[in-house]
Amino acid sequence: MQRFIVGRQKIADDQLALTGEEAYHAAVVTRLQMEEIFVAFDGVGNEFLCRAKEISPHQVVGAIVARRSFASEASISITLAQSILKGKGTSQVLDGAVQLGITDFIAFRSAHSVARPRNSPIVTARLLKVAQEASKQSGRSVIPAVNYLPTVDSLKNRIESADIAILLSLGVGAVPINHALNRLPQVVKQILLLVGPEGGFSGEEESLLLGMGAIKTSLGPRRIRAVLAGVVACSAIMYTYNQMSVKEKEWITVSSAK
């Protein structure tokens, strides 16, 4: 079933309208047909099962048949803070992490970052597009927030507001991530995952982050590429907190469609 993003201001009690790129994609690319059923979601947790009533490249109107909220979302909140990677690396990390269920993504510059973006609004806009497409493809109802921070120091407030901050390290003394997760209480709701660039964090950065309260962990004896490390760690967190077996919520039929 086709899935599209709908602006919250375009949702009424019994119908909604796709506009802009989403309308064009529905009408021209996927060739949505009249009376065909499709799903629209607003990016903040709400999904709508709709029947197409008007179709054009500029606007697609759907009658709302049923709705549901946070149908496939995790009960824990994971913020992935990933140091900027070269090429398409950062986008690849974000794509995989969104599919796994993260709620926030932070791209930041660190000492070993090869990529040095100068225009943060452009970086943020590009990554937000990746997050939108990954949410659409994976059947999520939430589009994770995407932010860009210029330095490692800027992560301080995020570390302090999280229930736990997990730092992936290549250095000695790091606790295997599965051991660290098993020691955490089940009541943890907000987890911040800190991942460095190719080559990891510098010694100074790691000391700074640990001083802010992060826990030093590793992904084991094998070195994992930077484009995979964050996704592997997110998988470990989701598995530990039983988020891989979340049952998808049922649709609730709207009264006007009965």
N, C-alpha and C positions, 0 to 999 in steps of 0.2 A: 504494500500500500504506500502511495506517495506521501511524503512528509514535507511541510513547508513552514516557514517562520512567519508569524503574523504579528503586526504591531499591536500593542495593547489598546491603543486608541481606536483601532479598527474592529474591536470586538463588541458586539451588542448582545442582548439576551438570547436572541434566536438566530442570529447570523453573524458572519464576519467577512472581511474583505482582505484579500491578498493584493498588495500593490508593489510597484517598483520591480526590482529584480525577481522577486518571488512570483509575481503575477506572470512576468515574461517567461520564467522557467516553467511554470505550470502550463501555460497556454501554448508555448512554442516548442520548448525543449522536450517536456514529457508528454505533450499533447493530451492533456486532461480532457475528458469528454463530459458532456452534459449528463447530470445525474450520477456521475461517477463518485464513489466515496473516497475521501482523502483525509489526512490528518494534518491539523495545524497546531503549532505550539507557540507560546508567547515568550519562551526563554527564561521565565521565572517560576516555572513549575506547573503550568496549566496546559492541558492538551484538549483538543476539540475534534471530535469525529464529525465530518461534514459531508454534505451532498452538494455537488457543484450545481449552481443555478444560473450563473452568468459567467461567461468566459471571454476574456479578451487579453491581449498582451499588456494592457495597462491595469486591468483589475479583474480579479476572479472573486465572485461572491459565492459563499457556501452557506447553506442552511445547517445550523448546528443540530446534530442528531443525538450526540452524547458527549459527555465531558468527564475528565478525571484530573487529579492533581498529584504530582510527585509520584507517578506510577512506577518508575524504575530507578528512582534516586536512592543513593546510599543514606543510611541514618547517621553516618559520621561525615565530618567536613574535612577534606584534605586540600591544603593549599600547597601547590608545588612551586617552589622558588628555584628557578633554573638559571644558571649563568648563561649568558648569550653564547651560542655556539656558531661556528663558521657555516657558511652556506645555508642550506635548508634545515640544518640540524635542530634549531630551536623549534621550528614549525613541526618537524617530525615528532619531537618529544611531546609537544602540546597536543597534537592529533591523537597519539596513543593514550596520553593521560586523560584526555577528555572522554574518550571511549570507555576508560576504566571507571570514571565517575568523579574526578576531582571537581571541586567547587570554585577554586580560584587558581590563577596562574600568575606568577610574577617573573618577569625576565629582568635580569640585572647584569651589570658589568662587574667583572672581577679582574684581579691582577693578571691571570693567565688567559683571559678571554682574547681570542684571535680577532674576532669580529668587534668592531668599534663603531656602532651606529651613532650617527650624530643627530638624527631627527627622531626623537622619541615618539611624537604623535604618529608618524608614518609606521614605525615599528609596531606600536600598539594597534593601529588600525589593521595592519596586515595580519597580526596574530589573532585579533578578534574574529576576522573572517575565517581563519583556520578553525577556531573554536566553534563558530556557528555551523560550519559544514560538518565537523566531527560530531556535534550534538545531533544534528539532523540525521546523519547516517547511522548513528548508534542507537537511535530510538529514545534519546533522553528528552526531558521536558525543560531542563535548565541549561542555559548557556553560561559557562563559567566566566567570571569576571577576569579581565586581562589587564595587567598593569606593568609599567616599566619603571625600574629604579636605577639611578645612575651609579650607585656604589653599594658595596657590601654593608657599610655602616647604616644605610637606609633601611636595613631589615630589622633594626632593633625593636621598633614598635610592633612589628608582626610577630617577632619571637615572644615578646612579653604578653601579647594578647592570646597566643595559642595555649592550649592545655599542655602540649608537648611539642618540642622542636627537635627534629631528627636530622642530624648532619651526616651525609655520606662522606667518608674519609678514606684516603689511600694510605694513611699513616699508621704507625704502630699504636697499639692500645685501643684500637677501635673494637667495639663489641659487635659480634654478628647481629645483623638487623633482626633476625628471628628471635634471638635471645632477648634483645632489648624490647621488642614488642610484647613478648610473653610476660615481661615484668610489669608492663603497664596495666593500670586498672581498666576494667571493661567500661567504666563510666566516661572514659575519654571521648570527647565530642569533636574537638578541633585540633587537627594535627598539621604542623608545618614541616614540610620536607625540604631540606636545603641540599642542592646538588650543584657541584662546581662544573667548570668547563673541561675541555681536554687537558689532562694533566692534573686536574683537581684544584682545590683551593691552595693559595700560598700559605706558608706556615703562619704568617702574621694574621691573615684572614681567618684561618681556622681557630687560632687562639682567641681572636676577637669574638667570633660566633660562639665558642664554648663559654667564654666569659659572660656572654649575654644569656646563657642558660641552655644552649643546645646540647643534645646528647650525641656523642661521637660513635658512629656505627659504620659497619662495612657490609658489602655484599658477598663476602667470602674470599677465598684465596685466589679466585680467577678474576682477572681484570676485565671489566665490562666497558664497552664503548660508552662515551658520554651520551650518545643519542638513545641508549637503552637503559642506562642506570636509573633514571628517574621513573621510567615506566615499570621496570622490574621492582623497584622499591614500592611504588603505588600498589602493584599487584600483591606484594607481601602484606601490606597494611590491610587491603581489602579482604584478603584471605583470612588473616588473623582475626579480624572483627566480623567474620561471617557475612560479608557483604556480597559474596559470589552467589549466594543462594537466596537473595531477596526475591520474594514473589511479586510479580507484576500485578498492580491493582486492576480491578475490573472497571469497565466503562459504566457510567451512570447515565441512563437515558434521560434526556430533558423532557419536561412535561409537554411541551408543544409538539414533540416528535412522537408521542405515544398514540 
